[in-house]
Amino acid sequence: MNQFRIVYLCFLLISILAGTLGTARAQTLTLSPYSRYGIGDVFSYSSTRNAAMGGIGIGASALYTPNRMNPASYVDFLNYNPKGRFDSRRTTLDISGFSTFSRQELQKDLPEGQNVANQSTAGFRDMSYLFPSNKKVAIAIGFSPYSTVGYVIADTFRLQREDTVASLGQIDYSGRGGLNQGYIGGGTSFLNNKLRVGANLYYAFGNIQYEWLSRLAVAGVNEVRTTNSTYIRGGGALIGVQFQDTLRNDSVSGPLVLRIGGVSDVSMFMNAKRLTEYTTIGFTSSVNDTLGSGEESQNIKIPQRWGVGFELSKPLKWYVGADVMLQNWKNFQYFNDASDLRQDLQIGVGGEFTPDYLGDKYFQRINYRAGAFYHKTYLNYGGRPITDNGISFGIGLPMSKSKQPLSDFLGRFNLSVELGKKGNTQYHLMQEWYGRVRFGITVSERWFVRRVVD
């Protein structure tokens, strides 16, 4: 299978290169004014498979794809399935990207054409590489965005000076950048594989830039630009545990398995340095004058996140589950940002169905996935939380036409679609209708096999 190994290494090198370039030039992964607050829109740890099932993964198994939402699930890549037919001691690579399309709406009393905006963005989403180190430990490494900021807002006003005609002015607010994250983790099991534990150690780093551009429609008055560039870096750990047991074992229909899980994203301490610069932009000269600058540093503590979930399944046939996650941002401090942040609550439900994993027909071996999610974000306006909720669905397409799962190479094209709504148009807020398409590829091959020659 040398040709597959060549492809394998190419994917890995391209992913590492993309991650390296991302540190120097951040992707614009969102175009939402809601990303202005905190450290931006924080990404979940979900894979394409997880995303298609309502974002669940805390109590889920790692079928085909590494499940970074709970590193205890890495152990699945060391075991045989309950029927003993699927050798999961495989080295596995998963890469995904995404594209988001959104319609942003403001209150309806604005002039036509000024209350609606259509946006789209796309980019790299995740790379995970998992391999078995021995019979008891599975190791994973990866790279992904951690948070993202991206928006442009214009605010017009009228300035009335004494004995003069009122002047029109405008302030343009914009933000861009975000944090990237690299991680290494592992998982192992106890009590005859019933109890699984795992952890990911990660390091986040990046740059977030905010800019305000003020200008007046008055001759001789220069524009003034204020730029805040914040450089952030720091580390943390995601600790996970899962327990599974067979509720019923039928020789005809197969076992019925219950798995429960829990995770704790240990409080992450980051060092942040902010550089502020004030410049004027002349109308008749291309030279900008610096009015002043400043520098300040602060230690940022990301709130600890907790989550629990479960999964009920007939392995290789169907899976259903649910997750709940909590994270309290109320005491989060980010320089002089006076945002009123609250507790973040996420709930997801979903499942997967495969007609016949060993079926003769290709469509019988496709994974069909669906789910729903509710997210009460940490954003709060006047005591009213900003919510994000919707539905998701997707499929997993086998890359091989062969029905034999014991071949040396396994792979899947994964696709998920999320349709949701964030915010509302009441109280001068903004409502976002969005569709997010996520696409990924998982390749898996048996490496590090000790061959015995008689």
C-alpha positions as CSV (number, residue, x, y, z in Angstrom):
1,M,0.0,0.0,0.0
2,N,2.9,2.4,-0.7
3,Q,0.7,4.6,-2.9
4,F,-1.6,5.3,0.1
5,R,1.3,6.0,2.4
6,I,2.6,8.6,-0.1
7,V,-0.8,10.3,-0.2
8,Y,-1.0,10.0,3.6
9,L,2.3,11.8,4.1
10,C,1.3,14.5,1.6
11,F,-1.9,15.3,3.5
12,L,0.1,15.5,6.7
13,L,2.8,17.8,5.3
14,I,0.2,20.0,3.7
15,S,-1.8,20.3,6.9
16,I,1.3,21.2,8.9
17,L,2.3,23.8,6.3
18,A,-1.2,25.3,6.4
19,G,-1.0,25.5,10.2
20,T,2.4,27.2,10.0
21,L,1.2,29.7,7.5
22,G,-1.8,30.4,9.6
23,T,0.3,31.6,12.5
24,A,1.8,34.3,10.3
25,R,-1.3,35.3,8.4
26,A,-4.6,34.6,10.3
27,Q,-7.6,33.3,8.4
28,T,-10.8,35.3,8.3
29,L,-13.0,32.6,9.6
30,T,-16.0,34.7,10.6
31,L,-17.7,37.9,9.5
32,S,-19.9,38.4,12.5
33,P,-20.1,41.5,14.8
34,Y,-20.8,39.1,17.7
35,S,-17.1,38.0,17.4
36,R,-16.2,41.5,18.9
37,Y,-16.5,40.3,22.4
38,G,-14.2,38.2,24.6
39,I,-11.5,36.5,22.6
40,G,-13.9,36.1,19.6
41,D,-16.0,33.2,18.4
42,V,-14.6,30.1,20.1
43,F,-14.5,27.0,18.0
44,S,-15.7,23.6,19.3
45,Y,-13.5,20.6,19.3
46,S,-15.9,18.7,17.1
47,S,-15.0,16.7,14.0
48,T,-17.0,16.7,10.8
49,R,-18.8,13.6,12.1
50,N,-19.6,15.2,15.4
51,A,-20.8,18.4,13.8
52,A,-23.4,16.4,11.7
53,M,-24.8,14.9,14.9
54,G,-25.6,18.1,16.7
55,G,-22.1,18.6,17.8
56,I,-22.1,15.7,20.3
57,G,-19.0,13.8,21.2
58,I,-18.4,13.7,25.0
59,G,-19.9,10.3,25.4
60,A,-19.4,9.3,21.8
61,S,-17.2,6.6,20.4
62,A,-14.4,7.5,17.9
63,L,-15.7,5.5,14.9
64,Y,-13.6,6.1,11.8
65,T,-12.6,9.6,13.0
66,P,-10.6,10.8,16.0
67,N,-13.0,12.3,18.5
68,R,-11.1,15.3,20.1
69,M,-14.2,16.3,22.2
70,N,-13.2,13.5,24.6
71,P,-9.6,12.2,24.4
72,A,-10.7,9.1,26.4
73,S,-12.3,7.9,23.1
74,Y,-8.9,7.5,21.5
75,V,-8.8,4.1,23.0
76,D,-11.3,3.0,20.3
77,F,-8.4,2.9,17.9
78,L,-6.8,0.1,19.9
79,N,-9.7,-2.3,20.1
80,Y,-11.7,-4.7,18.0
81,N,-15.4,-4.1,17.7
82,P,-17.7,-6.4,19.7
83,K,-18.2,-8.7,16.7
84,G,-14.4,-9.1,16.5
85,R,-14.4,-8.2,12.7
86,F,-12.9,-4.7,12.6
87,D,-9.2,-4.2,13.4
88,S,-9.0,-0.6,14.7
89,R,-5.3,-0.6,15.5
90,R,-4.8,1.8,12.6
91,T,-2.9,5.0,12.1
92,T,-5.5,7.6,11.2
93,L,-5.4,11.1,9.7
94,D,-8.4,13.4,9.6
95,I,-8.5,16.8,7.8
96,S,-11.4,19.2,7.4
97,G,-12.4,22.6,6.1
98,F,-15.6,24.6,6.1
99,S,-17.6,27.3,4.4
100,T,-20.2,29.5,6.1
101,F,-22.9,31.5,4.4
102,S,-25.0,34.0,6.5
103,R,-27.7,36.6,6.2
104,Q,-27.4,39.3,8.8
105,E,-30.6,41.3,9.6
106,L,-31.0,44.5,11.7
107,Q,-34.3,46.1,12.9
108,K,-36.8,46.5,10.1
109,D,-37.3,50.3,10.7
110,L,-34.0,51.0,8.9
111,P,-34.1,52.2,5.2
112,E,-34.4,49.4,2.7
113,G,-31.0,47.9,1.8
114,Q,-29.4,49.0,5.0
115,N,-30.8,46.4,7.3
116,V,-29.6,43.3,5.5
117,A,-26.2,42.0,4.6
118,N,-25.1,38.7,3.0
119,Q,-21.7,37.3,4.1
120,S,-19.6,34.2,3.3
121,T,-16.3,32.9,4.5
122,A,-14.3,29.6,4.3
123,G,-11.1,28.1,5.7
124,F,-9.2,25.3,7.3
125,R,-10.9,23.8,10.3
126,D,-9.0,20.9,11.8
127,M,-6.2,18.3,11.4
128,S,-5.9,15.3,13.7
129,Y,-3.3,12.5,13.5
130,L,-3.8,9.5,15.7
131,F,-1.7,6.4,16.0
132,P,-1.4,3.4,18.4
133,S,1.9,3.5,20.4
134,N,1.4,0.1,21.9
135,K,-1.4,-2.2,23.1
136,K,-2.5,0.2,25.8
137,V,-2.0,3.8,24.6
138,A,-3.3,5.7,21.6
139,I,-1.6,9.0,20.8
140,A,-3.0,12.0,18.9
141,I,-1.5,15.2,17.7
142,G,-3.3,18.0,15.8
143,F,-3.8,21.6,14.9
144,S,-6.9,23.8,14.6
145,P,-8.2,27.3,15.0
146,Y,-9.1,28.1,18.6
147,S,-11.0,31.4,18.2
148,T,-11.6,33.9,15.4
149,V,-12.5,37.6,15.1
150,G,-13.9,39.2,11.9
151,Y,-16.3,42.1,11.5
152,V,-16.7,45.6,10.0
153,I,-19.3,48.1,11.4
154,A,-20.0,51.7,10.4
155,D,-21.7,54.1,12.8
156,T,-22.7,57.6,11.5
157,F,-23.4,60.6,13.7
158,R,-24.1,64.4,13.4
159,L,-21.9,66.9,15.2
160,Q,-23.4,70.3,16.0
161,R,-20.8,73.0,16.7
162,E,-21.7,76.6,17.8
163,D,-22.6,79.0,15.1
164,T,-21.9,76.4,12.4
165,V,-23.8,74.0,10.3
166,A,-24.0,70.5,11.7
167,S,-21.3,68.2,10.3
168,L,-21.7,64.5,9.5
169,G,-19.3,62.0,10.9
170,Q,-18.6,58.3,10.8
171,I,-16.7,55.8,12.9
172,D,-15.7,52.5,11.2
173,Y,-15.2,49.6,13.7
174,S,-13.3,46.5,12.5
175,G,-11.7,43.5,13.9
176,R,-9.7,40.6,12.5
177,G,-7.4,37.8,13.6
178,G,-7.8,35.0,16.1
179,L,-6.0,32.2,18.0
180,N,-4.6,28.9,16.6
181,Q,-4.1,25.8,18.7
182,G,-1.7,22.9,18.6
183,Y,-2.2,19.8,20.8
184,I,-0.8,16.4,21.8
185,G,-2.8,13.9,23.7
186,G,-3.4,10.3,24.5
187,G,-5.8,7.7,25.9
188,T,-5.7,4.4,27.7
189,S,-8.1,2.0,29.3
190,F,-8.7,0.0,32.5
191,L,-11.1,-2.6,33.8
192,N,-11.1,-4.7,30.7
193,N,-11.6,-1.6,28.5
194,K,-14.7,-0.5,30.3
195,L,-13.1,2.5,31.9
196,R,-11.2,4.9,29.5
197,V,-9.2,8.0,30.4
198,G,-7.4,10.5,28.2
199,A,-6.1,14.0,28.0
200,N,-5.0,16.6,25.5
201,L,-2.3,19.2,26.3
202,Y,-2.6,22.2,24.0
203,Y,-0.9,25.5,23.3
204,A,-2.8,28.5,21.8
205,F,-1.3,31.5,20.2
206,G,-2.2,34.3,17.8
207,N,-3.0,38.0,17.2
208,I,-6.3,39.9,17.4
209,Q,-6.5,43.4,16.0
210,Y,-9.2,46.0,16.6
211,E,-9.4,49.3,14.7
212,W,-11.5,52.4,15.0
213,L,-11.4,55.0,12.2
214,S,-13.1,58.4,12.9
215,R,-13.7,61.0,10.3
216,L,-15.7,64.2,9.9
217,A,-17.1,65.7,6.6
218,V,-15.2,68.9,7.3
219,A,-12.4,70.4,5.2
220,G,-9.0,70.3,6.8
221,V,-10.0,67.8,9.5
222,N,-7.9,64.6,9.3
223,E,-9.1,61.2,10.0
224,V,-8.0,59.5,13.2
225,R,-7.2,55.8,13.4
226,T,-6.9,53.9,16.7
227,T,-5.4,50.4,16.4
228,N,-5.2,47.8,19.2
229,S,-3.0,44.8,18.4
230,T,-3.2,42.1,21.0
231,Y,-0.7,39.2,21.0
232,I,-1.9,36.2,23.0
233,R,-0.3,32.9,24.0
234,G,-0.8,30.2,26.6
235,G,-1.6,26.6,27.3
236,G,-4.1,24.3,29.1
237,A,-5.4,20.7,29.2
238,L,-8.6,18.9,28.3
239,I,-9.2,15.9,30.5
240,G,-11.7,13.2,29.7
241,V,-13.2,10.0,31.0
242,Q,-15.6,7.5,29.6
243,F,-17.2,4.3,30.9
244,Q,-19.0,1.8,28.8
245,D,-20.8,-1.4,29.4
246,T,-22.9,-3.9,27.4
247,L,-26.5,-3.8,28.5
248,R,-27.6,-6.7,26.4
249,N,-25.8,-9.1,24.1
250,D,-27.9,-10.8,21.4
251,S,-26.2,-13.4,19.2
252,V,-28.4,-12.3,16.3
253,S,-28.8,-8.5,16.5
254,G,-25.5,-7.9,18.3
255,P,-24.8,-6.1,21.6
256,L,-26.5,-3.0,23.0
257,V,-23.8,-0.7,24.5
258,L,-24.2,2.3,26.8
259,R,-21.3,4.7,27.1
260,I,-21.2,7.8,29.4
261,G,-18.5,10.4,29.4
262,G,-17.3,13.6,31.1
263,V,-14.7,16.3,30.3
264,S,-13.1,19.2,32.0
265,D,-11.3,21.8,30.0
266,V,-8.8,23.0,32.7
267,S,-8.6,26.7,33.2
268,M,-6.2,28.1,30.6
269,F,-3.8,31.0,31.5
270,M,-2.7,33.2,28.7
271,N,-0.2,36.0,28.5
272,A,-1.5,38.9,26.5
273,K,0.3,42.0,25.3
274,R,-1.6,44.9,23.7
275,L,0.0,47.6,21.6
276,T,-2.1,50.7,21.0
277,E,-1.3,53.3,18.3
278,Y,-3.1,56.6,17.4
279,T,-2.5,58.0,13.9
280,T,-3.9,60.7,11.7
281,I,-4.6,60.2,8.0
282,G,-4.3,63.4,5.9
283,F,-6.5,64.3,3.0
284,T,-3.8,65.9,0.9
285,S,-0.8,63.8,2.0
286,S,-0.1,60.1,1.9
287,V,2.0,60.4,5.0
288,N,0.3,59.3,8.3
289,D,1.3,61.0,11.5
290,T,1.6,59.0,14.8
291,L,-0.1,60.9,17.6
292,G,0.9,58.4,20.3
293,S,1.3,54.8,21.3
294,G,1.2,52.6,24.3
295,E,1.8,49.1,25.5
296,E,0.2,47.0,28.3
297,S,0.3,43.4,29.4
298,Q,-2.2,41.2,31.2
299,N,-2.6,37.6,32.2
300,I,-5.9,36.2,30.8
301,K,-7.7,33.3,32.5
302,I,-10.0,31.3,30.2
303,P,-12.9,30.0,32.3
304,Q,-13.0,26.3,33.0
305,R,-15.5,24.3,30.9
306,W,-17.3,21.1,32.0
307,G,-19.3,18.7,30.0
308,V,-21.2,15.4,30.3
309,G,-22.7,13.1,27.6
310,F,-23.9,9.6,26.8
311,E,-24.2,7.4,23.8
312,L,-26.4,4.3,23.3
313,S,-25.5,2.1,20.4
314,K,-25.5,-1.1,18.5
315,P,-21.9,-0.8,17.2
316,L,-21.5,-0.4,13.4
317,K,-25.3,-0.1,13.1
318,W,-26.7,2.9,14.9
319,Y,-25.6,5.5,17.6
320,V,-27.7,8.0,19.5
321,G,-26.5,10.4,22.2
322,A,-26.6,13.8,23.9
323,D,-24.2,16.3,25.4
324,V,-24.4,19.2,27.9
325,M,-21.5,21.7,28.4
326,L,-21.2,24.7,30.8
327,Q,-18.6,27.5,31.0
328,N,-19.0,30.6,33.2
329,W,-17.5,33.7,31.6
330,K,-18.9,36.1,34.2
331,N,-15.6,37.0,35.8
332,F,-13.6,37.0,32.6
333,Q,-11.2,40.0,32.3
334,Y,-9.8,41.2,29.0
335,F,-8.0,44.5,29.4
336,N,-10.5,47.4,29.7
337,D,-13.3,45.5,27.9
338,A,-16.5,46.1,29.9
339,S,-18.6,43.5,28.1
340,D,-21.2,41.8,30.3
341,L,-20.5,38.1,29.8
342,R,-22.5,35.3,31.4
343,Q,-22.6,31.5,31.6
344,D,-22.3,29.7,28.4
345,L,-24.6,26.6,27.9
346,Q,-24.5,24.2,25.0
347,I,-26.9,21.2,24.5
348,G,-26.7,18.8,21.6
349,V,-28.5,15.6,20.5
350,G,-27.9,13.5,17.5
351,G,-27.2,10.1,16.0
352,E,-25.9,8.0,13.2
353,F,-27.3,5.1,11.2
354,T,-25.6,2.7,8.8
355,P,-27.9,0.3,7.0
356,D,-25.3,-2.5,6.6
357,Y,-21.6,-1.9,7.3
358,L,-20.8,-5.1,5.3
359,G,-23.5,-4.6,2.7
360,D,-23.0,-5.5,-1.0
361,K,-24.4,-2.2,-2.1
362,Y,-22.5,1.0,-1.7
363,F,-25.4,3.0,-0.3
364,Q,-25.9,0.4,2.4
365,R,-22.4,1.3,3.8
366,I,-22.9,5.0,3.9
367,N,-23.2,6.6,7.4
368,Y,-26.3,8.8,7.7
369,R,-26.2,11.4,10.5
370,A,-28.5,14.1,12.0
371,G,-28.9,16.2,15.1
372,A,-29.9,19.4,16.7
373,F,-28.3,21.9,19.0
374,Y,-29.1,24.8,21.4
375,H,-26.4,27.3,22.5
376,K,-27.0,30.1,25.0
377,T,-23.8,32.0,24.4
378,Y,-21.8,34.0,26.9
379,L,-23.0,37.2,25.2
380,N,-25.5,39.2,27.1
381,Y,-27.4,42.5,26.4
382,G,-29.6,44.1,29.0
383,G,-30.0,40.8,30.8
384,R,-31.0,39.0,27.6
385,P,-28.7,36.2,26.4
386,I,-27.8,35.8,22.7
387,T,-28.8,32.3,21.6
388,D,-27.6,30.1,18.7
389,N,-29.7,27.1,17.8
390,G,-30.3,24.9,14.8
391,I,-30.2,21.5,13.1
392,S,-27.5,19.5,11.5
393,F,-27.2,16.5,9.2
394,G,-24.5,14.8,7.1
395,I,-23.1,11.6,5.6
396,G,-19.9,9.6,5.6
397,L,-19.0,8.2,2.2
398,P,-16.7,5.1,2.0
399,M,-13.7,5.8,-0.2
400,S,-13.5,2.1,-1.2
401,K,-16.0,0.2,-3.3
402,S,-15.0,-3.0,-1.5
403,K,-17.3,-4.1,1.3
404,Q,-14.4,-5.8,3.2
405,P,-13.4,-3.8,6.3
406,L,-10.3,-5.8,6.8
407,S,-8.4,-4.3,3.8
408,D,-5.2,-2.5,4.6
409,F,-6.7,0.9,3.7
410,L,-9.9,2.5,5.0
411,G,-11.1,6.0,4.2
412,R,-14.2,8.2,4.3
413,F,-15.3,11.5,2.8
414,N,-17.3,13.2,5.6
415,L,-19.8,16.0,5.0
416,S,-21.9,17.9,7.5
417,V,-24.4,20.8,7.1
418,E,-25.5,23.1,10.0
419,L,-28.5,25.4,9.6
420,G,-29.1,27.8,12.4
421,K,-30.1,31.2,13.8
422,K,-28.0,33.4,16.1
423,G,-29.4,36.5,17.9
424,N,-32.6,38.4,17.1
425,T,-33.6,41.9,15.8
426,Q,-35.2,43.0,19.0
427,Y,-33.5,45.7,21.2
428,H,-31.4,47.0,18.3
429,L,-29.5,43.7,18.0
430,M,-28.6,41.7,14.9
431,Q,-30.0,38.3,13.8
432,E,-27.9,35.9,11.8
433,W,-29.4,33.1,9.6
434,Y,-26.5,30.9,8.6
435,G,-25.6,27.7,6.8
436,R,-22.3,26.0,7.5
437,V,-20.9,23.3,5.3
438,R,-18.1,21.2,6.7
439,F,-16.2,18.7,4.6
440,G,-13.4,16.4,5.6
441,I,-11.5,13.3,4.7
442,T,-10.4,10.5,7.0
443,V,-7.8,8.0,5.8
444,S,-6.7,5.0,7.9
445,E,-4.1,2.4,7.4
446,R,-2.4,-0.4,9.3
447,W,1.1,0.8,10.2
448,F,3.6,-0.6,12.6
449,V,2.5,-4.1,12.1
450,R,4.9,-6.8,13.3
451,R,4.9,-9.6,10.7
452,V,5.6,-13.2,11.7
453,V,7.3,-15.5,9.2
454,D,7.2,-19.2,9.8
